[in-house]
Amino acid sequence: MKFKNEKKLLKIIKYTPSLMTVVFCIIIILMFFIEKNNSLEKEKQKIYQEHTKKNEELIKQKVDEVHSYIQREKELTTTELKKSLENEVENAYKIAYSIYMKNKDLDKNRVKKLIIEALREIRFNDGRGYLFIYDKQGINHLLPYNSELEGKNFINHKDSKGTLIIQDMIKLISTQNKAFYKWYWYNPKNPDVMREKIGLVKNFEPFDWFIGTGEYVEDFEKKIQERVLRNIKEIRFGNNGYIYIIDYDTIYLSHIRDEFIGKTALENNDIVGVKNAISDMIEIAKNGQGYYTYTQTTKPDVANTNFVTKISYVRGINDWNWLIGTGYYLDDMNIEVKKTEDELNENFRNYVIEIVKYSTILIIVLLLFSIYFSKLLQRRFEKYRKEISQYIDENSKQQNLLLYQSKMASM
């Protein structure tokens, strides 16, 4: 005698372990795959952020390096200028003193004239530099570019800032033999307004004079700027990296394209919305430094480019009215990002292949084990079923025998 659901139960015993093993393995594999895929997407986002940060740090570093270089050049040149001015005044003093010592016996006015004429034609700093002489009462004795002012008293003369410059000079050398001084005076090249000047004055004791010279700040700064711009123009980094400089009047002073230099950036057709872009960047530079994003129609040294996004970092040098800037192109960065992403995708594919390979082996092993286990259960069930069947048969026989004996006894 067999149970009604025996076949069904045997099928469950036979197939369930194998099916459960396969399902369990598939679930585990899917979980690994989903987790790894999520990690991959997070890694891609991280890579994009890291590349953005790296590029932003790079362009900031380059602009800051140029800014520091300019500041060093300004300081170094100022030091060199002061040394140059000091050398010229010392040489002038030696000439004047030598003439004085050789002509002590002559009339003082004649000796003065000899000294004045000896110093009158001396020029230096590319012809810009000249010497001047005043006495302690403020009377000028030598002024080569304005000789008509010689003999006039400047004791109460004020520069455009209202400073009594001759009185200040006299005060300075009353407590020291020589001194540096800043003041404003008419530049022979641009005599319309007074310009800032840095100079040195030194006592000439024999006639109670002071001999001096100076250099207009705009002149020596122009010399620095020319040298700085030449050097900056040669800077290159990365694929298309270069430094550009625009003054606050929107004129290009340095650019990778020679045809831009000396022209207004507002005429640059490479920038979409150029007026707003240049205005915004100049405003950032005036306030310190910062990043700015805009669109260009072309890239330097690259033909047939479409619209490209550029992120620039700009910083200002306000005493020169300069904007220093550089940037990176988003498409260049995206190429680098894609290379890294392709490597990640390749690693992911290899990972998936390895997972599938080892998972298949594991499934086969577990499947074989489950088949063995199900067969083992099936045999035990068959044995158990037979024992029960045998027990039922024997029990049925005993009941039949008892029934028969009972009938015989009743007869």
C-alpha positions as CSV (number, residue, x, y, z in Angstrom):
1,M,0.0,0.0,0.0
2,K,1.3,3.4,-1.0
3,F,0.6,6.9,0.4
4,K,-1.5,9.1,-1.9
5,N,1.2,11.9,-2.2
6,E,4.1,9.6,-2.2
7,K,5.2,10.4,-5.8
8,K,4.8,14.1,-5.2
9,L,6.9,13.9,-2.0
10,L,9.6,12.0,-3.8
11,K,9.8,14.6,-6.5
12,I,10.2,17.3,-3.8
13,I,12.9,15.3,-2.1
14,K,14.6,14.7,-5.5
15,Y,14.5,18.2,-7.0
16,T,14.2,20.7,-4.2
17,P,17.8,20.7,-2.9
18,S,19.2,21.1,-6.5
19,L,16.7,23.9,-7.3
20,M,17.4,25.7,-4.0
21,T,21.1,25.5,-4.6
22,V,20.8,27.0,-8.1
23,V,18.5,29.8,-6.8
24,F,20.7,30.6,-3.9
25,C,23.8,30.8,-6.0
26,I,22.1,33.0,-8.6
27,I,20.9,35.4,-5.8
28,I,24.4,35.6,-4.3
29,I,25.8,36.3,-7.8
30,L,23.2,39.0,-8.5
31,M,23.9,40.6,-5.1
32,F,27.7,40.7,-5.9
33,F,27.0,42.1,-9.4
34,I,24.7,44.8,-8.1
35,E,27.1,45.8,-5.3
36,K,30.0,45.9,-7.7
37,N,28.0,47.8,-10.3
38,N,27.0,50.4,-7.7
39,S,30.6,50.7,-6.5
40,L,31.7,51.2,-10.2
41,E,29.2,54.1,-10.6
42,K,30.4,55.7,-7.4
43,E,34.0,55.2,-8.5
44,K,33.2,56.9,-11.8
45,Q,31.6,59.9,-10.0
46,K,34.7,60.0,-7.7
47,I,37.0,59.9,-10.7
48,Y,35.1,62.9,-12.3
49,Q,35.3,64.8,-9.1
50,E,39.0,64.0,-8.7
51,H,39.9,65.1,-12.2
52,T,37.9,68.3,-11.8
53,K,39.7,69.0,-8.5
54,K,43.1,68.1,-10.0
55,N,42.6,70.4,-13.0
56,E,41.3,73.3,-10.8
57,E,44.3,72.9,-8.5
58,L,46.6,72.8,-11.5
59,I,45.4,76.1,-13.1
60,K,45.3,77.8,-9.7
61,Q,48.9,76.7,-9.1
62,K,50.0,78.0,-12.5
63,V,48.4,81.4,-12.0
64,D,49.7,81.6,-8.4
65,E,53.2,80.8,-9.6
66,V,53.0,83.6,-12.2
67,H,51.7,86.0,-9.6
68,S,54.5,85.1,-7.3
69,Y,57.0,85.4,-10.1
70,I,55.8,88.9,-10.9
71,Q,55.9,90.0,-7.3
72,R,59.5,88.7,-7.0
73,E,60.5,90.5,-10.2
74,K,59.0,93.7,-8.9
75,E,60.8,93.4,-5.6
76,L,64.1,92.4,-7.2
77,T,63.9,95.1,-9.8
78,T,63.1,97.7,-7.1
79,T,66.2,96.6,-5.2
80,E,68.3,96.7,-8.4
81,L,66.9,100.1,-9.3
82,K,67.8,101.5,-5.9
83,K,71.3,100.0,-6.2
84,S,71.6,101.6,-9.7
85,L,70.5,105.0,-8.4
86,E,72.9,104.8,-5.5
87,N,75.8,104.0,-7.8
88,E,75.0,106.9,-10.1
89,V,74.7,109.4,-7.1
90,E,78.0,108.0,-5.6
91,N,79.7,108.4,-9.0
92,A,78.3,112.0,-9.4
93,Y,79.5,112.8,-5.8
94,K,83.0,111.5,-6.7
95,I,83.1,113.6,-9.8
96,A,81.9,116.7,-8.0
97,Y,84.2,116.2,-5.1
98,S,87.2,115.6,-7.4
99,I,86.5,118.8,-9.3
100,Y,86.1,120.6,-6.0
101,M,89.4,119.3,-4.6
102,K,91.3,120.1,-7.8
103,N,89.9,123.6,-8.0
104,K,89.8,124.7,-4.4
105,D,91.7,127.9,-5.1
106,L,89.3,129.1,-7.8
107,D,86.3,131.2,-7.3
108,K,83.5,129.2,-5.7
109,N,80.9,130.1,-8.4
110,R,83.3,129.0,-11.1
111,V,83.9,125.7,-9.3
112,K,80.1,125.3,-8.9
113,K,79.7,125.8,-12.6
114,L,82.4,123.3,-13.5
115,I,80.6,120.7,-11.3
116,I,77.2,121.5,-12.7
117,E,78.4,121.3,-16.3
118,A,80.3,118.0,-15.6
119,L,77.1,116.4,-14.3
120,R,74.7,117.9,-16.8
121,E,75.2,115.5,-19.7
122,I,75.3,112.3,-17.6
123,R,72.6,109.8,-18.6
124,F,71.8,106.3,-17.5
125,N,68.9,103.8,-17.3
126,D,68.5,103.8,-21.1
127,G,68.8,107.6,-21.3
128,R,66.0,108.2,-18.8
129,G,68.2,108.9,-15.8
130,Y,69.7,112.3,-15.0
131,L,71.2,114.2,-12.0
132,F,69.8,117.2,-10.2
133,I,71.3,119.6,-7.6
134,Y,69.6,121.7,-4.9
135,D,71.0,123.8,-2.1
136,K,69.6,123.7,1.5
137,Q,67.6,126.8,0.8
138,G,65.6,125.1,-1.9
139,I,67.3,126.7,-4.9
140,N,67.8,124.5,-7.9
141,H,71.2,124.5,-9.6
142,L,70.9,121.6,-12.0
143,L,67.8,120.3,-13.8
144,P,68.9,119.0,-17.3
145,Y,65.4,118.5,-18.8
146,N,64.1,121.8,-17.5
147,S,67.2,124.1,-17.5
148,E,64.9,127.1,-17.6
149,L,64.0,126.3,-13.9
150,E,67.6,126.4,-12.7
151,G,68.2,129.2,-10.2
152,K,64.6,129.2,-9.0
153,N,63.6,128.4,-5.4
154,F,61.5,125.3,-4.9
155,I,61.4,125.4,-1.1
156,N,57.6,125.7,-1.1
157,H,57.0,123.6,-4.2
158,K,54.4,120.9,-3.9
159,D,53.8,117.8,-6.0
160,S,50.3,116.7,-7.1
161,K,49.8,115.0,-3.7
162,G,50.4,118.3,-1.9
163,T,53.8,117.2,-0.5
164,L,56.6,119.8,0.0
165,I,59.1,117.6,-1.7
166,I,62.2,119.8,-1.4
167,Q,61.6,120.4,2.3
168,D,61.1,116.7,2.8
169,M,64.4,115.9,1.1
170,I,66.2,118.6,3.2
171,K,64.8,117.1,6.4
172,L,65.9,113.6,5.4
173,I,69.5,114.5,4.7
174,S,69.7,116.7,7.8
175,T,69.8,113.5,9.9
176,Q,71.6,111.2,7.4
177,N,74.1,111.6,4.7
178,K,71.9,110.1,2.0
179,A,68.3,108.8,1.7
180,F,65.8,107.3,-0.6
181,Y,62.6,109.2,-1.3
182,K,59.4,108.9,-3.3
183,W,57.7,111.9,-4.8
184,Y,55.8,113.1,-7.9
185,W,57.3,115.1,-10.7
186,Y,56.8,115.8,-14.4
187,N,58.1,113.0,-16.7
188,P,59.8,114.5,-19.7
189,K,58.2,111.8,-21.9
190,N,54.7,112.6,-20.5
191,P,54.8,116.1,-19.1
192,D,51.1,116.5,-18.8
193,V,50.8,115.4,-15.2
194,M,53.2,114.5,-12.4
195,R,54.2,110.9,-12.1
196,E,55.5,108.9,-9.2
197,K,59.2,108.9,-8.9
198,I,61.7,107.0,-6.6
199,G,65.1,108.6,-6.0
200,L,68.1,109.1,-3.9
201,V,69.6,112.3,-2.5
202,K,73.0,112.8,-0.9
203,N,74.7,115.7,0.8
204,F,77.5,117.6,-0.9
205,E,79.0,119.4,2.1
206,P,81.4,121.8,0.4
207,F,78.6,123.9,-1.1
208,D,75.8,122.8,1.2
209,W,74.1,121.1,-1.7
210,F,72.5,117.8,-2.2
211,I,72.9,115.8,-5.4
212,G,70.2,113.4,-6.4
213,T,68.6,111.4,-9.1
214,G,65.4,109.4,-9.6
215,E,63.5,107.1,-11.8
216,Y,59.8,107.3,-12.7
217,V,57.9,104.3,-11.4
218,E,56.0,103.8,-14.6
219,D,59.2,103.7,-16.6
220,F,61.0,101.0,-14.6
221,E,57.7,99.1,-14.2
222,K,57.3,99.1,-18.0
223,K,60.7,97.6,-18.3
224,I,59.8,94.9,-15.8
225,Q,56.5,94.3,-17.5
226,E,58.1,93.8,-20.9
227,R,60.5,91.2,-19.5
228,V,57.8,89.5,-17.5
229,L,55.5,89.3,-20.5
230,R,58.2,87.8,-22.7
231,N,58.8,85.0,-20.1
232,I,55.1,84.4,-19.4
233,K,54.4,84.0,-23.2
234,E,56.7,80.9,-23.2
235,I,54.8,79.1,-20.4
236,R,53.1,75.9,-21.6
237,F,51.6,73.0,-19.6
238,G,49.4,70.0,-20.2
239,N,47.8,69.6,-23.7
240,N,46.7,73.2,-24.3
241,G,47.7,75.0,-21.2
242,Y,49.0,78.6,-21.4
243,I,48.9,81.8,-19.4
244,Y,47.0,84.8,-20.7
245,I,47.1,88.4,-19.4
246,I,44.5,91.0,-20.0
247,D,44.7,94.5,-18.5
248,Y,41.7,96.1,-16.9
249,D,41.0,98.0,-20.1
250,T,40.4,94.6,-21.8
251,I,43.6,94.7,-23.9
252,Y,45.5,91.4,-24.4
253,L,49.1,91.7,-23.1
254,S,49.9,88.1,-23.5
255,H,48.3,85.2,-25.3
256,I,49.2,82.0,-27.1
257,R,47.9,83.7,-30.3
258,D,50.2,86.5,-31.3
259,E,47.4,88.2,-33.3
260,F,45.4,88.8,-30.1
261,I,48.2,90.8,-28.3
262,G,47.6,94.5,-28.2
263,K,43.9,94.1,-29.2
264,T,40.8,94.3,-27.0
265,A,39.5,91.0,-25.7
266,L,36.0,92.2,-26.5
267,E,36.8,91.5,-30.2
268,N,37.6,87.9,-29.5
269,N,35.1,85.9,-31.5
270,D,36.3,82.7,-29.8
271,I,34.3,83.4,-26.7
272,V,30.5,83.1,-26.6
273,G,29.1,86.2,-24.8
274,V,32.6,87.7,-24.8
275,K,31.6,91.1,-23.2
276,N,30.0,89.5,-20.2
277,A,32.7,86.9,-19.8
278,I,35.6,89.5,-19.9
279,S,33.8,91.9,-17.7
280,D,33.0,89.2,-15.1
281,M,36.6,87.9,-15.1
282,I,38.1,91.4,-14.7
283,E,35.7,92.0,-11.8
284,I,36.9,88.7,-10.2
285,A,40.5,89.8,-10.7
286,K,39.9,93.2,-9.1
287,N,38.4,91.5,-6.0
288,G,41.3,89.0,-5.7
289,Q,40.9,85.7,-7.5
290,G,38.4,83.0,-8.5
291,Y,37.1,80.5,-11.1
292,Y,35.0,81.3,-14.1
293,T,33.3,79.0,-16.7
294,Y,32.5,80.1,-20.2
295,T,32.2,78.6,-23.8
296,Q,34.7,78.9,-26.6
297,T,34.1,78.2,-30.3
298,T,37.6,77.0,-30.9
299,K,40.7,75.8,-29.1
300,P,44.3,77.0,-29.8
301,D,46.2,74.9,-32.2
302,V,43.2,72.6,-32.8
303,A,41.4,72.7,-36.1
304,N,37.7,72.0,-36.6
305,T,36.7,72.1,-33.0
306,N,33.1,72.4,-31.9
307,F,31.9,74.6,-29.0
308,V,34.0,73.7,-25.9
309,T,33.5,74.6,-22.2
310,K,36.5,76.3,-20.6
311,I,37.0,76.7,-16.8
312,S,39.5,79.5,-16.1
313,Y,41.1,80.7,-12.9
314,V,42.0,84.4,-12.8
315,R,43.9,86.6,-10.3
316,G,44.5,90.3,-10.3
317,I,47.6,92.5,-9.9
318,N,45.8,95.7,-9.1
319,D,48.7,98.1,-9.0
320,W,49.4,97.1,-12.6
321,N,45.8,96.7,-13.6
322,W,46.5,93.1,-14.8
323,L,44.4,90.0,-15.0
324,I,46.4,86.8,-14.9
325,G,44.5,83.8,-16.1
326,T,44.7,80.3,-17.4
327,G,42.2,77.4,-17.8
328,Y,41.4,73.9,-18.9
329,Y,39.0,72.6,-21.5
330,L,36.2,70.3,-20.2
331,D,36.4,68.0,-23.3
332,D,40.2,67.4,-22.6
333,M,39.3,66.5,-19.0
334,N,36.4,64.2,-20.2
335,I,38.9,62.4,-22.5
336,E,41.1,61.7,-19.5
337,V,38.1,60.7,-17.4
338,K,36.9,58.3,-20.2
339,K,40.3,56.6,-20.3
340,T,40.1,56.0,-16.6
341,E,36.4,54.9,-16.9
342,D,37.3,52.5,-19.7
343,E,40.0,50.9,-17.5
344,L,37.4,50.6,-14.7
345,N,34.9,49.0,-17.2
346,E,37.5,46.6,-18.4
347,N,38.3,45.6,-14.9
348,F,34.6,45.3,-14.1
349,R,34.1,43.0,-17.2
350,N,37.0,40.9,-16.1
351,Y,35.6,40.8,-12.6
352,V,32.2,39.6,-13.9
353,I,33.8,37.0,-16.1
354,E,35.8,35.7,-13.1
355,I,32.7,35.7,-10.9
356,V,30.7,33.8,-13.5
357,K,33.5,31.3,-14.0
358,Y,34.0,30.6,-10.4
359,S,30.2,30.7,-9.7
360,T,29.6,28.2,-12.4
361,I,32.1,25.9,-10.9
362,L,30.6,26.4,-7.5
363,I,27.1,25.8,-8.8
364,I,28.2,22.6,-10.4
365,V,29.9,21.4,-7.3
366,L,26.9,22.4,-5.1
367,L,24.5,20.9,-7.6
368,L,26.4,17.6,-7.6
369,F,26.4,17.6,-3.8
370,S,22.6,18.4,-3.7
371,I,21.9,15.6,-6.2
372,Y,23.9,13.2,-4.1
373,F,22.1,14.5,-1.0
374,S,18.7,14.2,-2.6
375,K,19.4,10.7,-3.8
376,L,20.5,9.9,-0.3
377,L,17.3,11.2,1.1
378,Q,15.3,9.4,-1.6
379,R,16.9,6.1,-0.7
380,R,16.3,6.6,3.0
381,F,12.7,7.6,2.2
382,E,12.3,4.4,0.0
383,K,13.7,2.3,2.8
384,Y,11.5,4.0,5.3
385,R,8.5,3.6,3.0
386,K,9.2,-0.1,2.6
387,E,9.5,-0.6,6.3
388,I,6.2,1.1,6.8
389,S,4.6,-1.0,4.0
390,Q,6.0,-4.2,5.5
391,Y,4.8,-3.2,8.9
392,I,1.3,-2.5,7.5
393,D,1.2,-5.8,5.7
394,E,2.2,-7.7,8.7
395,N,-0.3,-5.9,10.9
396,S,-3.0,-6.5,8.3
397,K,-2.2,-10.3,8.3
398,Q,-2.4,-10.4,12.1
399,Q,-5.7,-8.6,12.0
400,N,-7.1,-11.1,9.4
401,L,-5.8,-14.0,11.5
402,L,-7.5,-12.7,14.6
403,L,-10.7,-12.1,12.7
404,Y,-10.6,-15.7,11.3
405,Q,-10.0,-17.2,14.8
406,S,-12.8,-15.1,16.1
407,K,-15.2,-16.5,13.5
408,M,-14.1,-20.1,14.2
409,A,-14.7,-19.7,17.9
410,S,-18.2,-18.4,17.3
411,M,-19.2,-21.5,15.3
